[in-house]
C-alpha cells in the first residue's frame, strides 16, 4: 500500500481582482450557461500569473496554477517562497478552507491547520471551551480530548488563563494555545503557516521540537510555511518552492534552500559597480562600487578558511564637509544575523571629508567563519545617525574547507563560526 498521504494534481486557484465575488452577473450567468452545456468555464482561459510587482492588465489572476506534488507519511515538507507566491493559498486549499478552481487534492487522515493566530477559536468562549470545540471539529471524542487536555494546557503555558475568554488573550497566548491543540490532538496531517513567528523565541523552539516529535516519533506528516530558513532547515526533510503561483522547484530541503536564496538573495557574487549619477546615495554622496577581494586585491568568489577577506567600498563625495561612516553586516543562508561591524576605528571616522573619490576597506580576519556561504549588507551613514542608503545582501562570500586545522576529524563541523581559539595545556600537579 502506498505511503503517500497527500497527492496534489493540476491544482489551480483563480481570483478576480478589485472586488469580492466572481465578478458581474453577466460573468456568473456565462459560467452557469457553459456548465449546463458541459463546457469549460470560459474565464479559466484568461488571467495573469500571480506577480504582485507588476500592474494588472486582466481582471483575473491565478493565485496558483498547475501545482503538482506528493507528500509521504512522516515527511515534513517546507513550503518556501516570497510574499505573494501562493503559500497561504495552497495551505487554505489543503485545509479545505476554500475550494480549488481546477485540480484535485487527495489526503489520508485527519488534518489540523494553524493558518492564522487563533485559527478556529471563538472569541467569547474560554480557552478550555475552545480546546474542546477544536477537538470536536477535528472529529475527536470528548473522552479523547479530555485525556489530552492537561498536556495541551501545560505545553501552551496558559494555565492561569484557561478559563478566561480568548478575546482577552494576547496574540502570543492565542498562538500558543492554538498550536498546542493542533499538535496534541493527534492529526495525521499537521499544517502550520507563518503564525509561529508571533510567539517568542522560547516557544518557537518548543514548537519546532514538538513538530519534530510528531513527524519522527509518531510518523505523522507536517506541512510548514516559514520565512525563517533556519527553522525550515532544522525541521523539514523536503522543500517546495513557489514562485508567482507556480512550482519553481521541489526536492531535498538543503538544495531547495540554496536554490531559493541564490534566486532571491539579490546577490551579484563578489562585485557591484554603478555608473556616475546612478549609484546608491544622494546628491551629496554616492557609492561607485562594492567588491570582495583577497590580500592581492583580486576579486574572488571562494576563500579558504585561513584567508583574510577584504571588503572594498568606493564612493564619491560631491559636497564637502560630510562625516561618513559605514556598517557591515553578515547573514547566513538561513537568514541568521551573524554580526554587524561599524567603522568606528576608521581614522576618518567623524572627520569632515572634501570632494573626491574615496575607498573604505574592511578586513575580515582569517580563521573566523565555518565553511558555507554568507551574505553581505552595507549601511552608509552620515553624522553617525542619518542613514543615507542600505544595501541588503548585496554580495556573497563562500568559505571552503581545505582540510587544514582539522586533525583526524573529517565529519561536518557544526556552527556558523569556527575560530582558532587559543589552547594551552600544562601539568599542574604530580
N, C-alpha and C positions, 0 to 999 in steps of 0.2 A: 504493500500500500504506500502511495506517495506521501512523503513528509512535508509537502507544500501546504502551508496553511493560508496563504494569500496569493491569489493569482489575478493580476490586472491585465486586461486585454483591450487594446484600442480605446482607452478611456479618454474622453474629451468633455470639457465643460465650457459652454459659451455663455457670455453675459452681454446684455445690452447696455451701452454706455449712456450716462447722462440722466437716466430716470430709473425708477423702480419698475419691476414688471417686465414683461417680454416685449413691450412696445405698444403700438397703436392697436385699435380694434381691428383695423384692416389687416394688420400682421397676424393677429390671433385668428381671424376668420380664414386667412390664407393658409395658415398652418393646419387648421381643422379640416379644411376642404381637401388639402393634399393627403391628410391622414385618412379621411373617409375613402379616398380613391386608391389608398395603398401606396402612395408615392412618398418620396423623401421630403423631409422638412426643407423648404426652399431656402431658408436662412442659414442652413448648415454649409451652403456653398460660398457664403461670404464671410467677412470678418477678417481681423488682423491678428498677428501674433501678439502675445502679451508683453510688449516692450513699453514700460511706463515712461521711458525717457523721450519717446517720440510723440509728435502730435497725431491725434487720431484723424483718419480720413474716412473711416467707416463707423457706423453706429453700433456695430457688433465687434466683440473682441473674444478671442479664445484664451481663457484663463489657463486651461490645459488642453493639449492637443496630441492625440495618438500616443498615450502613455502605456507602456508595456513593461511588466517586471513580475518576478515571483519572489516570495519570501518563505524560507523554510522554518520548520518548527525549531524553537530555541535560538533563532537568529536575531541579532539586534541590528536593525537597519537604520543608519543615519541618513536623513534627508537633508541635503545641503543646497544652498542657493541664495542669491541676493534677495533683498526685499522685493516683492512683486513677482518672484519667479514662479509662484504657484504652489508653494509648500503647504500653506494652511488650507488652500482649496483642496488639495489632494487628501489631506487628513480629514477634512469635513466629508468628502465623498466616501472615504474608507469607514468613517464613523457613522455613515448614513444620516448625517445632519442635513445634507442636500443630495439631490439625485443627479447622476451624470446626464449630460446631453446625449452622448453616444458611448458605447462600450459597456463592458461588464466588469464587475468585481465579485470574486468568489472567495469567501472566507470560512474557515472552520473554527467553530467555538465562539465563546462569548468575547465581546470586545468592550474594553473600558477605555474611555477617552478623557484626556485632560487637555482641552484646547484653549481655554481661557481661564482667568482667575475665577475660581468658584464655579466651574462648569457643573451645571445640573443642580446647583443649590437654590433653595427657596429662601428669599431674604427674610421672611417673617418666621421661619422655623429655626429652632435651636440647632447647634452643631450635632447634638445627639440625634434629633429627629431627621436631620439631613443625611446622616450616616445610614440610617435605616431606609430612607427614601431612595438614596442612590443604590443601595444594595438591592432593593426591590426592583428598580428599573433594570438592573443587570440580570434579574432572574434569580436572585438568591432568596432562600427561605429566611424567615425571621430567626430561626434557630442557628443557621449558618452565620448570619450577620452578628448575632449575639455572641457566638463563640469567638469571633474575631474582634469584637468591639474594643476590649481593653487594649489589645495590641495596636489597633488603629490609633486610639487616643494617645497612647504612650509615644508612638512614633511621631505623631504630629506635634506633640508638645503643647497641646491646647487644653490640658486637663481642667485648668481653672475656669475656662470659658465655655466648656462643652454644653452647658445648659443655658447659654446666652444666645439670643437670635444672631444669626450670622451677619445681619445688616450692620451690626456693631463691631464686626471683626475688621482688622486691618487687611490690606491686600496680601501681606505675608502670611497672616494666620489662615486666610482662606485657602491659599495655595498649599499650605502645609496640610490642612485637613483634607482638601480635595485629592491631593496626591496620595495621602495615606489610605483613603478609601479606595481609590483606583488600584493601588498596588497590592492591597491586602485582601481584597475580596475575590482573589484567585481567578482573574480573567485569563482566558487562553491567549488573548492578544491585548497588549497594553500600548496605547497611542498617547504620546506626550509631545505637546508643542513647546514653544519657547517659554512657557509660563514659569519654569523653574528659575528663570533669571530674576523673577520677582523676589524669591527667597534669599536669605542671607547665605554667606559662604559655607557656614557650618551645615545648614540644611541642604544646600546643593550637593555637598559631598555625601551626606547621608542618603539623599535621594538617588544619586548615581550608584552608590553601593547597593541600595535596595534593588534597583533595576538590574544590576549585575547578578544579584542573588536570584531574582525572578527568572532571568534567562538561563544562566548557567546551572543553577541548582535545581530549579523546578522545570526547566525545559520549555518555558513559555516564550512567546515572541514579543519583541518590543520594537516599535517604530518611534524614532526620536528625532525631533527637529530642534536645531540649535545653531546659533551663530558662533558659539564658543567651540572652536576647533579642538581645544584641549579636552573638553568634556566629550566631544564626539569621538575623538581618537581613543580615549580611555574606555569608553563604553561599547562602541559599535564594532561589529565584525565586517559588515559590508556598507557601502555608501551608494546613494542615488543622488546624482547632481541634476537639478532642474535649472533650465535657463530659458527665460521667456516662454514658460509654459510647456516646454518640451524636455525630453530626457537628453541631457548632454553627455552623460557617462554613467556607468554602473559597474561596480566591482569591489575589490578588496579595499578596506577603508583607508589605509595609508596612501595607496595610489590615488584614491579619489580626492583626499585632502590636498595632496601635492598638485594634482591636476587643477583643482578649484582655485587654490591660492596662486598658482602660476598664471592662471587665466584671468584672475580678478584682482591680483595684488598691485596693479598699477606699477609693475616693476619693469624697468628698462635695463636690466642686468647691471652693468658697472659704470655707465656713463650717461649723463644727461646734459645737453647743451641747448642754449637758446640764442636766437638772433637778437641783435641790439634792438631794444624797444619792445621785445616780446617776452622777456624773462619775468619770472615772479618778482614781485616787489611793488614799487610805486615810482612816481616821478623823481623822488629823491635818491632811491637806491634800487638796483635790480640785480638779480642773480644772472650770471652768464653761463656757469656750468657747475656740475657736481660730479665728482668721479671717485672711484675706488682704485687705488694704485698700491704697488709694492714699494719696497725701500729704494728701488731704482726708478721710481715714478713711472712704471709701466702698468697700464691698465690690465687687470686680471679678474677673472670670474671666480676662480677657486684658489684657496690658500691652504697650506698645511697648518696644523695646529700651532707649531712653534714659529710661525711667521708673524711679523708685525704687519699691520694694515694701516694705510694712510688714507684719510678722507680729505679730499681737496675740494674746497668751496671757493669759486671765483665770483667776484661781484664788482659792480661799477658804482661808485659814488658820484652822483650828479649835483648834489648840493652840499657844500662844505659844512662842517660842524656837527655831523651826525655821530652819535655814540652807539656803535653797533655791537651786538653780541649774538652768538648762536647757541643753540641747544641741539644736541644729537640724541636720538632715541633709537633703541634696537628692540625688535619684536621677533618672537619665534614663529614657526609656521602655524602653530596652533593659536595664534593671536596673543600669546603670553607677552606681557610687557616686561622686558628684561632689565633695561637700565635707561637712565637719562643722564647726560653729561653736559652741563652748561660751560661756556668758555670763560669762566671767571678767573682762570690762571693765565689767560692770554695777556701778553704785555700791552696790547692795545685795548684791553677791556676798560670801558668808561673813558676812553681817550677820544676827543673830537677828531674826526678824520677829514682830510682835504679831498678835493675832487681827484678822481683817478680810478684805476683798476687795482684790486687787491686780491690776495689769495689767503684764505684761512685754512690751516692744516690741523686736523685732529688725528692723533695716533692711538690706535687700539693695540694694547700690548700683546705680545705673544703668549701662548700657553694660558689663555683665559677661557676660551669657549670650547665646547664639545663639538664633535662633528655634526654637520647639519647645515641648513640654510637659515639665514637671519635677514631681517628686512630693516632698512634704514629710513628714518624720518628726520627731517631737518626743520628747525624753527628759527626764523630770523626775527630779531627783536631790536627795538630802538629804545634807548634810555632805560634798559633793564625790565620794563614792564609793558611796553607797547608792541604788540605782535604785528609785524608787517606782513609776513606770509608764513604759511605752514605747508610743508610738502610731506604728505603721508606715504610711507613705504615706497619711496622714490627709486631706491636701488636695493640690490640683494648682495649678500656676502655668503659664500659657501665654503665651509671648512671641511677638509678631508683628512682622514687619519692615515699617516704613512707608517704606523706601527711603532714609532719611537715612544719611549717612556711608558710602554705597556707591561714590561716584564714578561711573564709567561701567561698573562691573561689575554685571551683573544675573543671574549664574548662582547656583548653590547655594553657600552659604558653609559650608564643612566645619567640623566640630568642635562641641563642646558649649558652649564659652565663646567670646565674641567681644568682648574688652575693647578700648577705645580706648587703646592704649598710646602713650606719648609718643615722637614722632619729631622729629628736628632735623637738617637738612642744611645744611652750610656749606662754603664753599670753603676749603681748607687749603693750596693751592699754586697758583702761576701756571704 
